[in-house]
Each structure stands twice: as C-alpha cells, then as structure tokens.
Amino acid sequence: MNKILLIISAIIVGTIFWVGSTFYSAYQPKAMTLQGEIDAQTYNISSKVAGRVSQVAVKKGDIVKVGDFIFSIKSDEVKAKLKQAIASKDAAKAVKDKADKGARKEEIAAAYNQYKKADAAQKLMETTYKRIKKLYDQGVVSEQKHDEILTKYQASKFTTNAAKQLYIMAKEGAREEDKKAALAKEEIYAGKVDEVNAYIKELNIYSFHNGEVSSILIHEGELAPTGFPIVTITDMSDSWARFAIREDLLSQFKKGTKFNLKIPALSDKSYEFEVSYISVMGSFATWKAPQAGKGFDMKSFEVHMRPTKPIKDLRVGMSTLIEL
C-alpha cells in the first residue's frame, strides 16, 4: 500500500514539474533571428577615352591582379588629334626658332640698302633745298616752289629715319617679348601633344586592383562612352555582412561588438564578425506602428559586420543569420 502511494506521489510531482516547466518555457522571450547578406567592395574599370571596344581579355569569374590587361579601345579620332597636335607643335617651334635667330643675312642686307638709298635721297634733297632757298631769298624762285622743295626735303628725312629703324630692327632681331611669346606657344602645343599621348595610353586598360571579374557591361565591337564602366571586379577580401536593424535593437550593435553569425550556404558552424559601420537608412526602411496611437514608427539602420578572420568560399549575396 505504501509502495503504491509513493508511486502515485511521484507521478503527481513529476506531472506538476512538467507542467511548471512547460509554462515557464512558454512565457520566456523567444530568441530573435535576424537575416542579412554578404556584400563586398567592387571596382569599376573604365576608359577616359570614348571609342569602340576592340578587345576584352577577361571573362566573368576570372581572377585578376594589379597590372593585368583587361580591355582595349579603338579610337581613330585620338590618333588624328595626335597628328594635329604634333603639326601645331612643329609650327610653333619654327616660329620660336625664327624669333631666336632673327632676320636672315639677306633681309638685313636688304634693309641696310633701303636705309642707304633713303639717306642718299635725303642728302640730294638737302642740297637741292639749299640751292632753292638761295634763289628764293634773291627773289628768283616763287614761294610755292620753295615750299614744295622744303616739304620734299622734310619727307626725305622721315623716310631715311624709318628705313634706319627698320634696318636696326632687322639687325637686332625679334624683341624679347616676342621671343617669350613664341616660347610659350611652343610649350602650349608640346603640352597638347603630351595630353593626347596620355589619352593614347588609356586605349589599353589594365587592372588597378586585385579581384574577381563579376560583370562585363560592354563587349567587343560595342561603343563605350567616356568614363562608363566596362568591366567590374569584386574584392572578396574586403567583404562584410549587411543587416537592416530596427532602432529599438540598435543598442546591441555598437561598433566593435562581436557576434557569431551562421552562413547556411557554407556550413552549420558559426563565424565571428565584428560591427564596423552603422548608418541610418532611408524613409523607405521605416517600421510603421501597427495602429495609429499605439507604439511609434521606428527607423532602420544599416549595420555592417566584418569577419574577424578570412572565410573560405564566401560569396556576395550569401545569407547570414544572427540570433539575439
């Protein structure tokens, strides 16, 4: 009898314990699971020169390193501009050389002869004027004739002086200001040549970063505008998990805080991540209150977490799970 009572008592106590445990568990707050996804830094490889893509040397999934050839652009316009720039530079150099060397010997001799010719004519007019003036003073020559010869004599002096100045200019060469202007013009066109050569170097494009080719936006034979990305590479060594966190949970996601995240696409084990970036999202990500007057609207914040160690086979777009 006592044995039966003990069994019944044990059953009752066990039932009470089970019921109590069940109710306790039922009223405990349940773990919240948040889902994010893996993102990584991408780089766009483009050209400064507009033209037709003549070759794309990579395909999606290729691993490229700094300095690897990616694509080339064909641009006949750039080559034509180079010819124009070189021709302009040569013309400017010729002008500069002429200014530096001054007039040729033949030009100087011609200017000297013109000066001597004018000087001889002036001396003749001076002698003629002196004769006419004596006759005019004696009343033999009219005043009209005197004035005509005086005017010609004065004009001959101006002609002689002008010829002399032209001879001096030819002998001395170009002015210093003209030489500086010619030099500056030559440098301007030399800069034009360097500029076009710089564009020509941009016809063959090489990778400036390590990564994996994730997209090819323009293919061989297609036209590429200036600065438009032709190939995009992704650097998985610079990756992070991105979450949208409601602001009432944000206190748990301070910068530097570490979490264990699961990545279902890789395995069931957890990977350690650390919060590195927090920023408010746009109004489109606001959580609305269920009913007006009950609760309040809550903003969402974009939170980035970076893995504390490299994760093998990690890919952009993989889901990440965290339990709070």
C-alpha positions in Angstrom: 0.0 0.0 0.0 2.7 2.4 1.0 4.6 1.5 -2.2 1.5 2.4 -4.3 1.2 5.7 -2.6 4.8 6.5 -3.3 4.4 5.8 -6.9 1.3 7.9 -7.2 3.0 10.8 -5.3 6.0 10.5 -7.7 3.7 10.7 -10.7 1.9 13.7 -9.3 5.2 15.5 -8.5 6.5 14.7 -12.0 3.4 16.0 -13.6 3.4 19.2 -11.6 7.2 19.7 -12.5 6.5 19.1 -16.2 3.5 21.4 -16.3 5.5 24.1 -14.5 8.5 23.7 -16.8 6.2 23.9 -19.8 4.5 27.1 -18.6 7.9 28.6 -17.7 9.3 27.9 -21.1 6.2 29.2 -22.8 6.5 32.6 -21.2 10.2 33.0 -21.7 11.1 35.5 -24.5 11.9 33.6 -27.7 15.3 34.2 -29.5 15.0 36.6 -32.4 16.7 35.7 -35.7 17.9 38.4 -38.0 18.8 37.8 -41.6 21.4 39.8 -43.6 23.6 39.1 -46.6 27.2 39.2 -47.6 28.4 42.2 -49.6 31.9 43.1 -50.9 33.8 46.0 -52.4 33.5 46.4 -56.1 35.7 48.4 -58.6 34.6 49.7 -62.0 37.3 49.6 -64.7 36.5 52.2 -67.4 38.3 54.3 -70.0 38.9 58.0 -70.2 38.6 57.8 -74.0 35.4 57.2 -75.8 35.6 54.7 -78.6 34.8 51.2 -79.8 35.8 48.3 -77.6 38.3 46.3 -79.7 39.1 43.5 -77.2 38.0 42.3 -73.8 40.7 40.0 -72.4 38.8 38.6 -69.4 35.5 36.8 -68.7 33.3 36.5 -65.7 34.8 34.6 -62.8 38.4 35.4 -63.8 40.8 36.3 -61.0 42.8 39.4 -62.0 45.7 41.2 -60.3 47.1 44.7 -60.4 48.6 45.3 -63.9 46.7 42.6 -65.7 45.4 43.6 -69.2 41.6 44.0 -69.2 40.4 45.6 -72.4 41.4 47.9 -75.3 39.7 50.8 -77.0 40.0 51.7 -80.7 39.7 55.5 -81.4 40.8 56.9 -84.8 39.8 60.4 -83.5 42.5 60.3 -80.8 45.2 59.4 -83.4 44.0 62.2 -85.7 44.3 64.6 -82.8 47.8 63.5 -82.1 48.8 64.3 -85.7 47.2 67.8 -85.4 49.0 68.4 -82.1 52.4 67.4 -83.5 51.9 69.6 -86.5 50.9 72.6 -84.4 53.9 72.0 -82.1 56.3 71.9 -85.1 54.8 75.1 -86.5 55.2 76.8 -83.1 58.8 75.6 -82.8 59.6 77.1 -86.3 58.2 80.4 -85.2 60.3 80.3 -82.0 63.5 79.3 -83.9 62.9 82.3 -86.3 62.5 84.6 -83.3 65.6 83.3 -81.7 67.8 83.5 -84.8 66.4 86.8 -86.0 66.3 88.0 -89.6 68.4 86.3 -92.3 71.6 88.0 -93.6 69.8 88.7 -96.9 67.0 90.5 -95.1 69.4 92.6 -93.0 71.4 93.5 -96.2 68.2 94.5 -98.0 67.1 96.7 -95.0 70.6 98.3 -94.9 70.4 99.1 -98.7 67.0 100.6 -98.3 68.4 102.8 -95.5 71.4 103.9 -97.6 69.1 104.6 -100.5 66.9 106.8 -98.4 69.9 108.5 -96.9 71.3 109.3 -100.3 67.9 110.7 -101.4 67.8 112.8 -98.3 71.3 114.3 -98.9 70.3 115.1 -102.5 67.1 116.8 -101.3 69.1 118.7 -98.7 71.5 120.1 -101.4 68.5 120.9 -103.7 66.7 122.7 -100.9 69.8 124.9 -100.1 70.0 126.0 -103.7 66.3 126.8 -104.0 66.4 128.7 -100.7 69.2 131.0 -102.0 67.3 131.6 -105.2 64.1 132.2 -103.1 66.0 134.7 -100.9 67.1 136.5 -104.0 63.6 136.6 -105.3 64.2 134.4 -108.3 62.1 131.5 -107.2 58.5 131.7 -106.1 57.3 130.9 -102.6 55.3 128.0 -103.9 58.4 126.4 -105.4 60.3 127.0 -102.2 57.6 125.3 -100.1 57.4 122.3 -102.4 61.1 121.6 -102.2 61.1 122.1 -98.4 58.3 119.6 -98.0 60.1 117.0 -100.1 63.3 117.6 -98.0 61.5 117.1 -94.7 59.7 114.0 -96.1 63.1 112.6 -97.2 64.3 112.9 -93.6 61.3 111.0 -92.3 61.8 108.3 -94.9 65.5 108.0 -94.0 64.7 107.7 -90.3 62.1 105.0 -90.9 64.5 103.0 -93.1 67.1 103.3 -90.5 64.8 101.9 -87.8 63.8 99.0 -90.0 67.5 98.2 -90.5 68.1 98.3 -86.8 65.2 96.0 -86.1 66.3 93.5 -88.7 69.9 93.6 -87.3 68.8 93.2 -83.6 66.2 90.5 -84.4 62.8 89.9 -82.6 62.0 91.7 -79.3 62.5 89.8 -76.1 58.7 89.8 -75.5 58.2 88.2 -79.0 60.7 85.5 -78.1 59.0 84.8 -74.8 55.6 84.6 -76.6 57.0 82.2 -79.2 58.5 80.0 -76.5 55.2 80.0 -74.6 53.3 79.0 -77.7 55.7 76.1 -78.4 55.2 74.9 -74.8 51.5 75.1 -75.1 51.5 72.8 -78.2 54.0 70.5 -76.6 51.6 70.1 -73.7 48.8 69.3 -76.2 51.0 66.5 -77.6 51.6 65.2 -74.1 47.9 65.3 -73.4 46.9 63.3 -76.5 49.7 60.8 -75.8 48.2 60.4 -72.3 44.9 59.6 -73.9 46.5 57.1 -76.2 47.9 55.3 -73.2 44.3 55.0 -72.0 43.4 52.9 -75.1 44.8 49.8 -73.3 43.4 49.4 -69.9 45.0 47.4 -67.1 43.6 46.4 -63.7 44.4 48.7 -60.8 43.2 46.3 -58.1 43.1 42.6 -57.3 39.8 40.9 -57.5 37.4 38.6 -59.4 35.6 39.7 -62.6 31.9 40.0 -61.6 30.4 41.6 -64.7 31.2 42.8 -68.2 29.0 45.6 -69.2 30.3 46.4 -72.7 31.6 43.7 -75.1 33.9 43.7 -78.2 32.6 45.8 -81.1 30.3 48.0 -78.9 30.8 51.7 -78.3 32.0 52.8 -74.9 31.4 56.4 -73.7 33.9 58.3 -71.6 34.1 57.0 -68.0 31.5 54.3 -68.4 32.4 51.1 -66.6 33.2 48.3 -69.0 34.4 45.6 -66.5 33.6 45.3 -62.8 35.7 43.4 -60.3 34.8 42.3 -56.8 37.3 42.0 -54.0 36.1 39.3 -51.6 39.0 40.0 -49.2 37.1 43.3 -48.5 33.7 41.8 -47.6 31.1 42.3 -44.9 27.7 41.2 -43.7 25.0 43.8 -44.1 21.9 43.9 -41.9 18.9 46.3 -41.5 18.5 46.7 -37.8 15.4 48.3 -36.2 16.3 51.2 -33.9 14.9 49.5 -30.8 17.5 46.8 -31.2 20.4 49.1 -32.2 21.7 49.3 -28.6 23.0 45.7 -29.0 25.0 46.6 -32.2 27.7 49.1 -31.0 30.8 49.4 -33.1 33.4 46.8 -32.1 30.8 44.4 -30.8 31.4 40.8 -31.9 28.7 38.3 -33.0 28.7 34.7 -34.1 26.9 34.5 -37.5 25.7 31.5 -39.4 26.1 31.3 -43.1 23.8 28.5 -44.3 25.5 28.3 -47.8 28.8 27.3 -46.2 28.1 25.1 -43.1 26.2 24.8 -39.9 29.1 26.3 -37.8 29.3 29.9 -36.7 31.7 32.6 -37.9 32.8 35.6 -35.8 32.0 39.0 -37.2 32.6 42.5 -35.7 30.4 45.6 -36.1 32.3 48.1 -38.2 29.7 50.6 -39.6 26.3 52.0 -38.6 24.2 54.4 -40.7 20.5 55.4 -40.8 18.6 54.1 -43.8 16.1 56.0 -45.9 12.5 56.6 -45.0 11.5 53.6 -47.2 13.0 51.4 -44.5 11.0 52.8 -41.6 9.0 50.3 -39.5 5.4 51.6 -39.1 3.4 51.3 -35.9 0.7 48.5 -36.2 -2.0 51.0 -35.2 -2.2 54.8 -35.0 -1.7 55.9 -31.4 -0.2 52.6 -30.4 3.6 52.4 -30.5 5.6 54.6 -32.7 7.3 54.4 -36.1 10.9 53.2 -35.9 13.7 53.8 -38.3 16.0 51.2 -39.6 19.8 51.4 -39.5 22.2 49.7 -41.9 24.8 47.8 -39.9 28.0 46.3 -41.4 29.9 43.5 -39.7 33.3 42.3 -41.0 34.7 38.8 -40.4 37.5 38.7 -37.9 39.2 36.0 -40.0 39.1 35.2 -43.7 36.3 32.9 -44.6 36.9 30.4 -47.4 34.4 30.2 -50.3 32.5 33.3 -49.1 30.4 34.9 -51.9 28.4 38.0 -52.4 24.7 37.5 -51.8 25.0 34.7 -49.3 22.5 34.9 -46.4 23.8 35.4 -42.9 21.8 34.7 -39.7 22.2 36.1 -36.2 20.2 35.2 -33.0 19.5 37.8 -30.4 
